[in-house]
């Protein structure tokens, strides 16, 4: 029997509803009555699990187009058709590893973000493992503006992003320039790696310790391998988003392992601007279509 087991809900937006590894359930869940009836264009209904966020996370459409649409299953492949693209995935387990292979087809030049928006059920003692000093974009709130820093520091704060602790009324995000991350909680470890040849890859972190949403805040912690380097496609500069090449498709792989972390791989050097205004380039529209071919 494999030590990793994944369950998905194709009819319910393709959400991963269970991720069992290292003898425990990793995904956090929340009762959200709006989730079953959500339709394209709705505000995000956070029921936990792992959502496939594409072509954006923040911005419009809220958490992307795929989570409000039914997916189809044929053989071992699950697919969803959205206005500008088709996304397919195939998930398989092999012992203490699981591999999810993705394929997005669209017009050449189409730009997009994708995040495996995984919300984890973690204790206050859990640790998010990323190599110290890795370039990081720190988001102090739910907007599009960010500040450069180095993992795991938070600008202006003493607590590191890698440790959780008790609720403190904060909610911050980060996009870290790394293809790999591990989460350790007690004796259990889950490692995740994203690979996409010729595309920008990162790991997003959502550290909500009872600071979001404003009216009825709750605790939620996301560790999210992604394609792209920003949360909002409308704020993506050159190199910040994945881009469909002349072949009309982008392929990538997400690997999950119930294993201790491997030796760190040095991320490719990136040139960071001093700060980010959150304003899209003039030749980018909100749905990600660009006039050039990448």
Secondary structure by P-SEA (a helix, b strand, c coil): cccbbbbbbcccccccccccccccccbbbbbcccccccccccccccccccccccccccccccccccccbbbbbcccccccccccbbbbbbbbbcccbbbbbbbbbccccccbbbbcccccccccccccccccccbbbbbcccccbbbbbccccccccccccccccccccbbbbbbbcccccccccccbbbbbbbbbccbbbbbbbbbccccccccbbbbbbbbccccccccccccccccccccccccccccbbbbbbcccccccccccbbbbcccccccccccccccccccccc
